[in-house]
Amino acid sequence: MSAPNEGFAEAAARFRADVSAAVTRASRASAEARAQAARFREESGALAARARGGELKVDAGQVTDAAARERAAQWRRERGLPVDEYPPTAALVAAPPPPAPPEDAEEERETVVLERDEPRPQPAPEPPAAQRPAPEPTPPRRDEDDDEYFADQQILLEGG
């Protein structure tokens, strides 16, 4: 017979193991999040330094709206956080790229010759109805052998 506390001891051991596994998973997730935040801060710092130095050039569509920049700066000032000063938007926007030069000036002057098929001969005009021969009569359809009739018609249509 089992002791009355034996089931409790097993349940407590399982609970401790589950808690230990959860703490381990949380520690790993926390370490990964810290590493990711550190990479983000490092990349942001590098971009900010390039922007302050005038080395960073972006497209006009990538620049943050001036009103949004001011709201962000105001929010940071209200909380006592440092506010970085950046050059004006015009200094951050890259000049549009010059138009691409033509690939080769001689290539543009080359004459392109298109090959054309020989004109097809026009069919002779049809004779008037009085001079046309009478059409051949269509053979009567045989209901009992539809498959053979269909095959005969296909041969006639395909010309073979």
TIDO-696402 format. One record per residue: residue number from 1; residue in three letters; x, z, y of N, C-alpha, C in turn. Coordinates in steps of 0.05 Angstrom, whole numbers, plus 5000, padded with zeros to 4 digits. Example, Ala and Ser with C-alpha at 12.3 -4.5 7.8 and 13.67 -1.06 7.14 Angstrom:
<nodes>
@num=1, residuo=ala, n.X=5264, n.Z=5156, n.Y=4886, ca.X=5246, ca.Z=5156, ca.Y=4910, c.X=5264, c.Z=5156, c.Y=4934 $
@num=2, residuo=ser, n.X=5257, n.Z=5142, n.Y=4955, ca.X=5273, ca.Z=5143, ca.Y=4979, c.X=5258, c.Z=5157, c.Y=5001 $
</nodes>
This chain:
<nodes>
@num=1, residuo=met, n.X=5017, n.Z=5000, n.Y=4977, ca.X=5000, ca.Z=5000, ca.Y=5000, c.X=5018, c.Z=5000, c.Y=5025 $
@num=2, residuo=ser, n.X=5010, n.Z=4986, n.Y=5046, ca.X=5026, ca.Z=4984, ca.Y=5070, c.X=5020, c.Z=5006, c.Y=5089 $
@num=3, residuo=ala, n.X=5040, n.Z=5013, n.Y=5105, ca.X=5036, ca.Z=5034, ca.Y=5124, c.X=5018, c.Z=5024, c.Y=5147 $
@num=4, residuo=pro, n.X=5004, n.Z=5043, n.Y=5160, ca.X=4985, ca.Z=5034, ca.Y=5181, c.X=4999, c.Z=5022, c.Y=5205 $
@num=5, residuo=asn, n.X=5024, n.Z=5028, n.Y=5211, ca.X=5038, ca.Z=5018, ca.Y=5234, c.X=5055, c.Z=4993, c.Y=5228 $
@num=6, residuo=glu, n.X=5055, n.Z=4984, n.Y=5203, ca.X=5071, ca.Z=4961, ca.Y=5195, c.X=5062, c.Z=4936, c.Y=5209 $
@num=7, residuo=gly, n.X=5037, n.Z=4931, n.Y=5212, ca.X=5026, ca.Z=4907, ca.Y=5225, c.X=5032, c.Z=4908, c.Y=5255 $
@num=8, residuo=phe, n.X=5031, n.Z=4932, n.Y=5267, ca.X=5037, ca.Z=4935, ca.Y=5295, c.X=5067, c.Z=4928, c.Y=5300 $
@num=9, residuo=ala, n.X=5084, n.Z=4937, n.Y=5283, ca.X=5113, ca.Z=4933, ca.Y=5286, c.X=5119, c.Z=4903, c.Y=5285 $
@num=10, residuo=glu, n.X=5106, n.Z=4888, n.Y=5267, ca.X=5110, ca.Z=4859, ca.Y=5265, c.X=5099, c.Z=4845, c.Y=5291 $
@num=11, residuo=ala, n.X=5076, n.Z=4854, n.Y=5300, ca.X=5065, ca.Z=4842, ca.Y=5324, c.X=5082, c.Z=4848, c.Y=5348 $
@num=12, residuo=ala, n.X=5093, n.Z=4872, n.Y=5350, ca.X=5111, ca.Z=4879, ca.Y=5373, c.X=5136, c.Z=4862, c.Y=5371 $
@num=13, residuo=ala, n.X=5147, n.Z=4857, n.Y=5348, ca.X=5171, ca.Z=4841, ca.Y=5344, c.X=5166, c.Z=4812, c.Y=5353 $
@num=14, residuo=arg, n.X=5143, n.Z=4802, n.Y=5345, ca.X=5135, ca.Z=4774, ca.Y=5352, c.X=5132, c.Z=4773, c.Y=5383 $
@num=15, residuo=phe, n.X=5120, n.Z=4793, n.Y=5395, ca.X=5116, ca.Z=4794, ca.Y=5424, c.X=5143, c.Z=4794, c.Y=5438 $
@num=16, residuo=arg, n.X=5162, n.Z=4811, n.Y=5429, ca.X=5188, ca.Z=4812, ca.Y=5441, c.X=5202, c.Z=4785, c.Y=5439 $
@num=17, residuo=ala, n.X=5200, n.Z=4771, n.Y=5416, ca.X=5213, ca.Z=4745, ca.Y=5412, c.X=5201, c.Z=4724, c.Y=5431 $
@num=18, residuo=asp, n.X=5174, n.Z=4725, n.Y=5433, ca.X=5160, ca.Z=4706, ca.Y=5451, c.X=5169, c.Z=4711, c.Y=5480 $
@num=19, residuo=val, n.X=5170, n.Z=4736, n.Y=5488, ca.X=5178, ca.Z=4743, ca.Y=5516, c.X=5207, c.Z=4734, c.Y=5520 $
@num=20, residuo=ser, n.X=5224, n.Z=4739, n.Y=5501, ca.X=5252, ca.Z=4731, ca.Y=5504, c.X=5255, c.Z=4700, c.Y=5507 $
@num=21, residuo=ala, n.X=5239, n.Z=4685, n.Y=5490, ca.X=5240, ca.Z=4656, ca.Y=5492, c.X=5230, c.Z=4647, c.Y=5519 $
@num=22, residuo=ala, n.X=5208, n.Z=4660, n.Y=5529, ca.X=5197, ca.Z=4652, ca.Y=5555, c.X=5218, c.Z=4658, c.Y=5578 $
@num=23, residuo=val, n.X=5231, n.Z=4680, n.Y=5576, ca.X=5252, ca.Z=4687, ca.Y=5596, c.X=5274, c.Z=4667, c.Y=5595 $
@num=24, residuo=thr, n.X=5282, n.Z=4659, n.Y=5572, ca.X=5304, ca.Z=4639, ca.Y=5569, c.X=5295, c.Z=4612, c.Y=5582 $
@num=25, residuo=arg, n.X=5271, n.Z=4603, n.Y=5576, ca.X=5261, ca.Z=4578, ca.Y=5587, c.X=5259, c.Z=4580, c.Y=5618 $
@num=26, residuo=ala, n.X=5250, n.Z=4603, n.Y=5628, ca.X=5248, ca.Z=4607, ca.Y=5657, c.X=5275, c.Z=4607, c.Y=5670 $
@num=27, residuo=ser, n.X=5295, n.Z=4619, n.Y=5657, ca.X=5322, ca.Z=4619, ca.Y=5668, c.X=5334, c.Z=4591, c.Y=5669 $
@num=28, residuo=arg, n.X=5329, n.Z=4575, n.Y=5649, ca.X=5339, ca.Z=4548, ca.Y=5649, c.X=5325, c.Z=4531, c.Y=5670 $
@num=29, residuo=ala, n.X=5299, n.Z=4534, n.Y=5673, ca.X=5284, ca.Z=4519, ca.Y=5693, c.X=5293, c.Z=4527, c.Y=5721 $
@num=30, residuo=ser, n.X=5298, n.Z=4553, n.Y=5725, ca.X=5307, ca.Z=4563, ca.Y=5751, c.X=5335, c.Z=4551, c.Y=5758 $
@num=31, residuo=ala, n.X=5353, n.Z=4551, n.Y=5738, ca.X=5380, ca.Z=4540, ca.Y=5743, c.X=5378, c.Z=4510, c.Y=5749 $
@num=32, residuo=glu, n.X=5361, n.Z=4495, n.Y=5735, ca.X=5358, ca.Z=4467, ca.Y=5741, c.X=5346, c.Z=4463, c.Y=5769 $
@num=33, residuo=ala, n.X=5327, n.Z=4479, n.Y=5777, ca.X=5315, ca.Z=4477, ca.Y=5804, c.X=5336, c.Z=4483, c.Y=5825 $
@num=34, residuo=arg, n.X=5353, n.Z=4503, n.Y=5821, ca.X=5374, ca.Z=4510, ca.Y=5840, c.X=5393, c.Z=4487, c.Y=5843 $
@num=35, residuo=ala, n.X=5401, n.Z=4475, n.Y=5821, ca.X=5420, ca.Z=4452, ca.Y=5821, c.X=5408, c.Z=4428, c.Y=5836 $
@num=36, residuo=gln, n.X=5382, n.Z=4423, n.Y=5831, ca.X=5369, ca.Z=4401, ca.Y=5844, c.X=5367, c.Z=4406, c.Y=5874 $
@num=37, residuo=ala, n.X=5360, n.Z=4430, n.Y=5882, ca.X=5358, ca.Z=4437, ca.Y=5910, c.X=5385, c.Z=4435, c.Y=5924 $
@num=38, residuo=ala, n.X=5406, n.Z=4443, n.Y=5910, ca.X=5433, ca.Z=4441, ca.Y=5921, c.X=5441, c.Z=4411, c.Y=5925 $
@num=39, residuo=arg, n.X=5435, n.Z=4394, n.Y=5906, ca.X=5441, ca.Z=4365, ca.Y=5909, c.X=5425, c.Z=4354, c.Y=5932 $
@num=40, residuo=phe, n.X=5400, n.Z=4362, n.Y=5935, ca.X=5383, ca.Z=4352, ca.Y=5957, c.X=5394, c.Z=4361, c.Y=5984 $
@num=41, residuo=arg, n.X=5402, n.Z=4387, n.Y=5986, ca.X=5414, ca.Z=4397, ca.Y=6011, c.X=5440, c.Z=4382, c.Y=6018 $
@num=42, residuo=glu, n.X=5456, n.Z=4377, n.Y=5997, ca.X=5482, ca.Z=4362, ca.Y=6001, c.X=5477, c.Z=4334, c.Y=6011 $
@num=43, residuo=glu, n.X=5458, n.Z=4320, n.Y=5998, ca.X=5452, ca.Z=4292, ca.Y=6006, c.X=5440, c.Z=4291, c.Y=6034 $
@num=44, residuo=ser, n.X=5422, n.Z=4310, n.Y=6040, ca.X=5410, ca.Z=4312, ca.Y=6066, c.X=5431, c.Z=4317, c.Y=6088 $
@num=45, residuo=gly, n.X=5449, n.Z=4336, n.Y=6082, ca.X=5470, ca.Z=4342, ca.Y=6101, c.X=5488, c.Z=4318, c.Y=6107 $
@num=46, residuo=ala, n.X=5494, n.Z=4303, n.Y=6086, ca.X=5511, ca.Z=4279, ca.Y=6089, c.X=5496, c.Z=4258, c.Y=6106 $
@num=47, residuo=leu, n.X=5470, n.Z=4255, n.Y=6101, ca.X=5455, ca.Z=4235, ca.Y=6117, c.X=5453, c.Z=4244, c.Y=6146 $
@num=48, residuo=ala, n.X=5449, n.Z=4271, n.Y=6150, ca.X=5447, ca.Z=4281, ca.Y=6177, c.X=5473, c.Z=4277, c.Y=6192 $
@num=49, residuo=ala, n.X=5496, n.Z=4282, n.Y=6179, ca.X=5522, ca.Z=4278, ca.Y=6191, c.X=5526, c.Z=4249, c.Y=6199 $
@num=50, residuo=arg, n.X=5518, n.Z=4231, n.Y=6181, ca.X=5521, ca.Z=4202, ca.Y=6187, c.X=5503, c.Z=4194, c.Y=6210 $
@num=51, residuo=ala, n.X=5478, n.Z=4206, n.Y=6212, ca.X=5460, ca.Z=4200, ca.Y=6234, c.X=5472, c.Z=4210, c.Y=6260 $
@num=52, residuo=arg, n.X=5483, n.Z=4234, n.Y=6260, ca.X=5494, ca.Z=4245, ca.Y=6285, c.X=5518, c.Z=4229, c.Y=6294 $
@num=53, residuo=gly, n.X=5534, n.Z=4219, n.Y=6275, ca.X=5557, ca.Z=4203, ca.Y=6282, c.X=5551, c.Z=4174, c.Y=6289 $
@num=54, residuo=gly, n.X=5526, n.Z=4166, n.Y=6286, ca.X=5518, ca.Z=4138, ca.Y=6292, c.X=5525, c.Z=4119, c.Y=6270 $
@num=55, residuo=glu, n.X=5533, n.Z=4128, n.Y=6247, ca.X=5540, ca.Z=4111, ca.Y=6225, c.X=5515, c.Z=4102, c.Y=6209 $
@num=56, residuo=leu, n.X=5494, n.Z=4116, n.Y=6211, ca.X=5470, ca.Z=4111, ca.Y=6195, c.X=5452, c.Z=4091, c.Y=6209 $
@num=57, residuo=lys, n.X=5446, n.Z=4069, n.Y=6197, ca.X=5428, ca.Z=4049, ca.Y=6209, c.X=5406, c.Z=4044, c.Y=6189 $
@num=58, residuo=val, n.X=5381, n.Z=4043, n.Y=6199, ca.X=5358, ca.Z=4040, ca.Y=6181, c.X=5340, c.Z=4018, c.Y=6193 $
@num=59, residuo=asp, n.X=5321, n.Z=4009, n.Y=6178, ca.X=5301, ca.Z=3989, ca.Y=6187, c.X=5282, c.Z=4004, c.Y=6206 $
@num=60, residuo=ala, n.X=5269, n.Z=3989, n.Y=6223, ca.X=5251, ca.Z=4001, ca.Y=6243, c.X=5227, c.Z=4015, c.Y=6228 $
@num=61, residuo=gly, n.X=5219, n.Z=4005, n.Y=6205, ca.X=5197, ca.Z=4018, ca.Y=6190, c.X=5205, c.Z=4044, c.Y=6177 $
@num=62, residuo=gln, n.X=5231, n.Z=4050, n.Y=6175, ca.X=5239, ca.Z=4074, ca.Y=6161, c.X=5243, c.Z=4098, c.Y=6181 $
@num=63, residuo=val, n.X=5242, n.Z=4093, n.Y=6206, ca.X=5246, ca.Z=4114, ca.Y=6226, c.X=5220, c.Z=4131, c.Y=6228 $
@num=64, residuo=thr, n.X=5224, n.Z=4158, n.Y=6228, ca.X=5201, ca.Z=4176, ca.Y=6231, c.X=5189, c.Z=4174, c.Y=6259 $
@num=65, residuo=asp, n.X=5163, n.Z=4175, n.Y=6260, ca.X=5149, ca.Z=4174, ca.Y=6286, c.X=5160, c.Z=4196, c.Y=6304 $
@num=66, residuo=ala, n.X=5163, n.Z=4190, n.Y=6330, ca.X=5174, ca.Z=4209, ca.Y=6350, c.X=5157, c.Z=4234, c.Y=6352 $
@num=67, residuo=ala, n.X=5130, n.Z=4231, n.Y=6351, ca.X=5112, ca.Z=4254, ca.Y=6352, c.X=5116, c.Z=4272, c.Y=6328 $
@num=68, residuo=ala, n.X=5120, n.Z=4261, n.Y=6304, ca.X=5124, ca.Z=4277, ca.Y=6280, c.X=5151, c.Z=4291, c.Y=6281 $
@num=69, residuo=arg, n.X=5171, n.Z=4278, n.Y=6292, ca.X=5197, ca.Z=4291, ca.Y=6295, c.X=5195, c.Z=4315, c.Y=6314 $
@num=70, residuo=glu, n.X=5180, n.Z=4312, n.Y=6336, ca.X=5177, ca.Z=4334, ca.Y=6355, c.X=5162, c.Z=4357, c.Y=6343 $
@num=71, residuo=arg, n.X=5140, n.Z=4351, n.Y=6327, ca.X=5125, ca.Z=4372, ca.Y=6314, c.X=5142, c.Z=4388, c.Y=6295 $
@num=72, residuo=ala, n.X=5159, n.Z=4374, n.Y=6280, ca.X=5177, ca.Z=4387, ca.Y=6261, c.X=5197, c.Z=4405, c.Y=6275 $
@num=73, residuo=ala, n.X=5208, n.Z=4395, n.Y=6297, ca.X=5227, ca.Z=4411, ca.Y=6312, c.X=5214, c.Z=4436, c.Y=6324 $
@num=74, residuo=gln, n.X=5190, n.Z=4433, n.Y=6334, ca.X=5175, ca.Z=4455, ca.Y=6345, c.X=5169, c.Z=4476, c.Y=6323 $
@num=75, residuo=trp, n.X=5162, n.Z=4467, n.Y=6299, ca.X=5156, ca.Z=4486, ca.Y=6277, c.X=5181, c.Z=4502, c.Y=6271 $
@num=76, residuo=arg, n.X=5204, n.Z=4488, n.Y=6270, ca.X=5229, ca.Z=4502, ca.Y=6264, c.X=5237, c.Z=4522, c.Y=6286 $
@num=77, residuo=arg, n.X=5233, n.Z=4514, n.Y=6311, ca.X=5239, ca.Z=4533, ca.Y=6333, c.X=5221, c.Z=4558, c.Y=6332 $
@num=78, residuo=glu, n.X=5196, n.Z=4554, n.Y=6326, ca.X=5177, ca.Z=4577, ca.Y=6324, c.X=5185, c.Z=4597, c.Y=6303 $
@num=79, residuo=arg, n.X=5199, n.Z=4588, n.Y=6282, ca.X=5207, ca.Z=4606, ca.Y=6260, c.X=5236, c.Z=4614, c.Y=6262 $
@num=80, residuo=gly, n.X=5249, n.Z=4607, n.Y=6285, ca.X=5276, ca.Z=4615, ca.Y=6289, c.X=5296, c.Z=4600, c.Y=6272 $
@num=81, residuo=leu, n.X=5289, n.Z=4577, n.Y=6263, ca.X=5307, ca.Z=4560, ca.Y=6247, c.X=5323, c.Z=4541, c.Y=6265 $
@num=82, residuo=pro, n.X=5346, n.Z=4533, n.Y=6256, ca.X=5362, ca.Z=4515, ca.Y=6273, c.X=5348, c.Z=4487, c.Y=6274 $
@num=83, residuo=val, n.X=5351, n.Z=4474, n.Y=6297, ca.X=5339, ca.Z=4447, ca.Y=6300, c.X=5362, c.Z=4428, c.Y=6306 $
@num=84, residuo=asp, n.X=5366, n.Z=4409, n.Y=6288, ca.X=5388, ca.Z=4390, ca.Y=6292, c.X=5380, c.Z=4369, c.Y=6313 $
@num=85, residuo=glu, n.X=5398, n.Z=4362, n.Y=6330, ca.X=5393, ca.Z=4341, ca.Y=6350, c.X=5405, c.Z=4315, c.Y=6339 $
@num=86, residuo=tyr, n.X=5389, n.Z=4295, n.Y=6340, ca.X=5397, ca.Z=4269, ca.Y=6330, c.X=5397, c.Z=4249, c.Y=6353 $
@num=87, residuo=pro, n.X=5411, n.Z=4227, n.Y=6349, ca.X=5411, ca.Z=4206, ca.Y=6370, c.X=5382, c.Z=4194, c.Y=6373 $
@num=88, residuo=pro, n.X=5377, n.Z=4181, n.Y=6395, ca.X=5350, ca.Z=4169, ca.Y=6398, c.X=5345, c.Z=4149, c.Y=6376 $
@num=89, residuo=thr, n.X=5319, n.Z=4143, n.Y=6372, ca.X=5311, ca.Z=4125, ca.Y=6351, c.X=5324, c.Z=4098, c.Y=6354 $
@num=90, residuo=ala, n.X=5327, n.Z=4088, n.Y=6379, ca.X=5338, ca.Z=4061, ca.Y=6383, c.X=5367, c.Z=4060, c.Y=6372 $
@num=91, residuo=ala, n.X=5381, n.Z=4082, n.Y=6373, ca.X=5409, ca.Z=4082, ca.Y=6362, c.X=5410, c.Z=4082, c.Y=6332 $
@num=92, residuo=leu, n.X=5388, n.Z=4090, n.Y=6319, ca.X=5388, ca.Z=4091, ca.Y=6290, c.X=5379, c.Z=4065, c.Y=6277 $
@num=93, residuo=val, n.X=5365, n.Z=4048, n.Y=6292, ca.X=5353, ca.Z=4024, ca.Y=6281, c.X=5374, c.Z=4002, c.Y=6280 $
@num=94, residuo=ala, n.X=5377, n.Z=3990, n.Y=6257, ca.X=5397, ca.Z=3969, ca.Y=6253, c.X=5386, c.Z=3943, c.Y=6266 $
@num=95, residuo=ala, n.X=5405, n.Z=3927, n.Y=6276, ca.X=5398, ca.Z=3901, ca.Y=6287, c.X=5388, c.Z=3883, c.Y=6264 $
@num=96, residuo=pro, n.X=5369, n.Z=3866, n.Y=6270, ca.X=5359, ca.Z=3848, ca.Y=6248, c.X=5382, c.Z=3830, c.Y=6240 $
@num=97, residuo=pro, n.X=5383, n.Z=3823, n.Y=6214, ca.X=5405, ca.Z=3805, ca.Y=6205, c.X=5402, c.Z=3778, c.Y=6217 $
@num=98, residuo=pro, n.X=5425, n.Z=3764, n.Y=6222, ca.X=5424, ca.Z=3737, ca.Y=6234, c.X=5412, c.Z=3718, c.Y=6213 $
@num=99, residuo=pro, n.X=5400, n.Z=3696, n.Y=6222, ca.X=5388, ca.Z=3677, ca.Y=6203, c.X=5410, c.Z=3665, c.Y=6186 $
@num=100, residuo=ala, n.X=5403, n.Z=3660, n.Y=6161, ca.X=5422, ca.Z=3649, ca.Y=6142, c.X=5430, c.Z=3621, c.Y=6150 $
@num=101, residuo=pro, n.X=5456, n.Z=3614, n.Y=6150, ca.X=5464, ca.Z=3587, ca.Y=6157, c.X=5456, c.Z=3568, c.Y=6134 $
@num=102, residuo=pro, n.X=5454, n.Z=3543, n.Y=6141, ca.X=5447, ca.Z=3524, ca.Y=6119, c.X=5469, c.Z=3524, c.Y=6098 $
@num=103, residuo=glu, n.X=5462, n.Z=3519, n.Y=6074, ca.X=5481, ca.Z=3521, ca.Y=6052, c.X=5504, c.Z=3500, c.Y=6055 $
@num=104, residuo=asp, n.X=5497, n.Z=3476, n.Y=6059, ca.X=5517, ca.Z=3455, ca.Y=6062, c.X=5506, c.Z=3433, c.Y=6079 $
@num=105, residuo=ala, n.X=5520, n.Z=3426, n.Y=6101, ca.X=5510, ca.Z=3406, ca.Y=6119, c.X=5508, c.Z=3379, c.Y=6106 $
@num=106, residuo=glu, n.X=5527, n.Z=3372, n.Y=6089, ca.X=5526, ca.Z=3346, ca.Y=6075, c.X=5502, c.Z=3345, c.Y=6056 $
@num=107, residuo=glu, n.X=5497, n.Z=3367, n.Y=6043, ca.X=5475, ca.Z=3368, ca.Y=6024, c.X=5448, c.Z=3363, c.Y=6037 $
@num=108, residuo=glu, n.X=5446, n.Z=3372, n.Y=6062, ca.X=5420, ca.Z=3367, ca.Y=6076, c.X=5416, c.Z=3338, c.Y=6083 $
@num=109, residuo=arg, n.X=5438, n.Z=3323, n.Y=6087, ca.X=5436, ca.Z=3295, ca.Y=6095, c.X=5434, c.Z=3276, c.Y=6071 $
@num=110, residuo=glu, n.X=5436, n.Z=3287, n.Y=6047, ca.X=5435, ca.Z=3269, ca.Y=6024, c.X=5407, c.Z=3257, c.Y=6021 $
@num=111, residuo=thr, n.X=5406, n.Z=3232, n.Y=6013, ca.X=5381, ca.Z=3218, ca.Y=6009, c.X=5371, c.Z=3225, c.Y=5981 $
@num=112, residuo=val, n.X=5346, n.Z=3232, n.Y=5979, ca.X=5335, ca.Z=3238, ca.Y=5954, c.X=5319, c.Z=3213, c.Y=5945 $
@num=113, residuo=val, n.X=5325, n.Z=3204, n.Y=5921, ca.X=5312, ca.Z=3180, ca.Y=5910, c.X=5293, c.Z=3190, c.Y=5889 $
@num=114, residuo=leu, n.X=5268, n.Z=3183, n.Y=5892, ca.X=5248, ca.Z=3189, ca.Y=5872, c.X=5244, c.Z=3165, c.Y=5854 $
@num=115, residuo=glu, n.X=5244, n.Z=3169, n.Y=5828, ca.X=5239, ca.Z=3148, ca.Y=5810, c.X=5209, c.Z=3145, c.Y=5807 $
@num=116, residuo=arg, n.X=5201, n.Z=3120, n.Y=5807, ca.X=5172, ca.Z=3114, ca.Y=5805, c.X=5167, c.Z=3097, c.Y=5780 $
@num=117, residuo=asp, n.X=5145, n.Z=3101, n.Y=5768, ca.X=5138, ca.Z=3085, ca.Y=5745, c.X=5130, c.Z=3057, c.Y=5755 $
@num=118, residuo=glu, n.X=5134, n.Z=3038, n.Y=5737, ca.X=5126, ca.Z=3011, ca.Y=5744, c.X=5096, c.Z=3011, c.Y=5748 $
@num=119, residuo=pro, n.X=5086, n.Z=2995, n.Y=5766, ca.X=5057, ca.Z=2994, ca.Y=5770, c.X=5043, c.Z=2984, c.Y=5744 $
@num=120, residuo=arg, n.X=5022, n.Z=2995, n.Y=5738, ca.X=5007, ca.Z=2986, ca.Y=5714, c.X=4992, c.Z=2961, c.Y=5720 $
@num=121, residuo=pro, n.X=4991, n.Z=2943, n.Y=5701, ca.X=4976, ca.Z=2918, ca.Y=5706, c.X=4946, c.Z=2925, c.Y=5707 $
@num=122, residuo=gln, n.X=4933, n.Z=2912, n.Y=5726, ca.X=4904, ca.Z=2917, ca.Y=5730, c.X=4889, c.Z=2901, c.Y=5708 $
@num=123, residuo=pro, n.X=4868, n.Z=2913, n.Y=5697, ca.X=4853, ca.Z=2899, ca.Y=5677, c.X=4838, c.Z=2875, c.Y=5690 $
@num=124, residuo=ala, n.X=4834, n.Z=2855, n.Y=5673, ca.X=4819, ca.Z=2832, ca.Y=5683, c.X=4791, c.Z=2840, c.Y=5689 $
@num=125, residuo=pro, n.X=4779, n.Z=2828, n.Y=5709, ca.X=4751, ca.Z=2835, ca.Y=5716, c.X=4733, c.Z=2828, c.Y=5692 $
@num=126, residuo=glu, n.X=4712, n.Z=2844, n.Y=5689, ca.X=4694, ca.Z=2839, ca.Y=5666, c.X=4677, c.Z=2815, c.Y=5673 $
@num=127, residuo=pro, n.X=4671, n.Z=2800, n.Y=5651, ca.X=4654, ca.Z=2776, ca.Y=5656, c.X=4625, c.Z=2785, c.Y=5662 $
@num=128, residuo=pro, n.X=4610, n.Z=2769, n.Y=5675, ca.X=4582, ca.Z=2776, ca.Y=5680, c.X=4567, c.Z=2782, c.Y=5654 $
@num=129, residuo=ala, n.X=4546, n.Z=2797, n.Y=5657, ca.X=4530, ca.Z=2806, ca.Y=5634, c.X=4521, c.Z=2783, c.Y=5616 $
@num=130, residuo=ala, n.X=4515, n.Z=2761, n.Y=5627, ca.X=4505, ca.Z=2738, ca.Y=5612, c.X=4527, c.Z=2727, c.Y=5594 $
@num=131, residuo=gln, n.X=4553, n.Z=2729, n.Y=5601, ca.X=4574, ca.Z=2718, ca.Y=5586, c.X=4586, c.Z=2738, c.Y=5566 $
@num=132, residuo=arg, n.X=4579, n.Z=2764, n.Y=5568, ca.X=4590, ca.Z=2784, ca.Y=5550, c.X=4578, c.Z=2781, c.Y=5522 $
@num=133, residuo=pro, n.X=4596, n.Z=2786, n.Y=5501, ca.X=4585, ca.Z=2785, ca.Y=5474, c.X=4567, c.Z=2810, c.Y=5469 $
@num=134, residuo=ala, n.X=4549, n.Z=2807, n.Y=5451, ca.X=4531, ca.Z=2830, ca.Y=5445, c.X=4547, c.Z=2852, c.Y=5431 $
@num=135, residuo=pro, n.X=4542, n.Z=2877, n.Y=5438, ca.X=4556, ca.Z=2899, ca.Y=5425, c.X=4550, c.Z=2900, c.Y=5396 $
@num=136, residuo=glu, n.X=4570, n.Z=2910, n.Y=5381, ca.X=4566, ca.Z=2912, ca.Y=5352, c.X=4547, c.Z=2935, c.Y=5347 $
@num=137, residuo=pro, n.X=4530, n.Z=2932, n.Y=5327, ca.X=4511, ca.Z=2954, ca.Y=5321, c.X=4525, c.Z=2978, c.Y=5309 $
@num=138, residuo=thr, n.X=4516, n.Z=3002, n.Y=5317, ca.X=4527, ca.Z=3026, ca.Y=5306, c.X=4518, c.Z=3030, c.Y=5278 $
@num=139, residuo=pro, n.X=4536, n.Z=3037, n.Y=5259, ca.X=4527, ca.Z=3041, ca.Y=5232, c.X=4507, c.Z=3064, c.Y=5230 $
@num=140, residuo=pro, n.X=4487, n.Z=3062, n.Y=5213, ca.X=4468, ca.Z=3083, ca.Y=5211, c.X=4481, c.Z=3109, c.Y=5201 $
@num=141, residuo=arg, n.X=4471, n.Z=3131, n.Y=5211, ca.X=4482, ca.Z=3157, ca.Y=5204, c.X=4472, c.Z=3166, c.Y=5177 $
@num=142, residuo=arg, n.X=4490, n.Z=3177, n.Y=5161, ca.X=4483, ca.Z=3186, ca.Y=5134, c.X=4481, c.Z=3216, c.Y=5135 $
@num=143, residuo=asp, n.X=4457, n.Z=3227, n.Y=5132, ca.X=4453, ca.Z=3256, ca.Y=5134, c.X=4465, c.Z=3271, c.Y=5111 $
@num=144, residuo=glu, n.X=4467, n.Z=3258, n.Y=5088, ca.X=4476, ca.Z=3273, ca.Y=5065, c.X=4506, c.Z=3278, c.Y=5065 $
@num=145, residuo=asp, n.X=4522, n.Z=3264, n.Y=5081, ca.X=4551, ca.Z=3267, ca.Y=5081, c.X=4561, c.Z=3270, c.Y=5110 $
@num=146, residuo=asp, n.X=4554, n.Z=3292, n.Y=5123, ca.X=4561, ca.Z=3296, ca.Y=5151, c.X=4591, c.Z=3298, c.Y=5155 $
@num=147, residuo=asp, n.X=4605, n.Z=3311, n.Y=5136, ca.X=4634, ca.Z=3315, ca.Y=5139, c.X=4649, c.Z=3288, c.Y=5139 $
@num=148, residuo=glu, n.X=4641, n.Z=3271, n.Y=5121, ca.X=4654, ca.Z=3244, ca.Y=5120, c.X=4648, c.Z=3228, c.Y=5145 $
@num=149, residuo=tyr, n.X=4623, n.Z=3230, n.Y=5155, ca.X=4615, ca.Z=3216, ca.Y=5179, c.X=4632, c.Z=3226, c.Y=5203 $
@num=150, residuo=phe, n.X=4635, n.Z=3253, n.Y=5205, ca.X=4651, ca.Z=3264, ca.Y=5226, c.X=4680, c.Z=3255, c.Y=5225 $
@num=151, residuo=ala, n.X=4692, n.Z=3254, n.Y=5201, ca.X=4719, ca.Z=3245, ca.Y=5198, c.X=4722, c.Z=3216, c.Y=5206 $
@num=152, residuo=asp, n.X=4702, n.Z=3199, n.Y=5199, ca.X=4703, ca.Z=3171, ca.Y=5207, c.X=4702, c.Z=3168, c.Y=5237 $
@num=153, residuo=gln, n.X=4686, n.Z=3184, n.Y=5250, ca.X=4684, ca.Z=3183, ca.Y=5279, c.X=4709, c.Z=3192, c.Y=5292 $
@num=154, residuo=gln, n.X=4722, n.Z=3213, n.Y=5281, ca.X=4748, ca.Z=3222, ca.Y=5292, c.X=4769, c.Z=3200, c.Y=5291 $
@num=155, residuo=ile, n.X=4769, n.Z=3186, n.Y=5268, ca.X=4789, ca.Z=3165, ca.Y=5265, c.X=4784, c.Z=3143, c.Y=5285 $
@num=156, residuo=leu, n.X=4759, n.Z=3136, n.Y=5290, ca.X=4752, ca.Z=3116, ca.Y=5310, c.X=4760, c.Z=3125, c.Y=5338 $
@num=157, residuo=leu, n.X=4755, n.Z=3150, n.Y=5344, ca.X=4761, ca.Z=3160, ca.Y=5371, c.X=4791, c.Z=3163, c.Y=5376 $
@num=158, residuo=glu, n.X=4806, n.Z=3171, n.Y=5355, ca.X=4834, ca.Z=3174, ca.Y=5358, c.X=4849, c.Z=3147, c.Y=5356 $
@num=159, residuo=gly, n.X=4835, n.Z=3127, n.Y=5348, ca.X=4847, ca.Z=3101, ca.Y=5346, c.X=4866, c.Z=3097, c.Y=5322 $
@num=160, residuo=gly, n.X=4862, n.Z=3112, n.Y=5301, ca.X=4881, ca.Z=3110, ca.Y=5279, c.X=4869, c.Z=3101, c.Y=5255 $
</nodes>
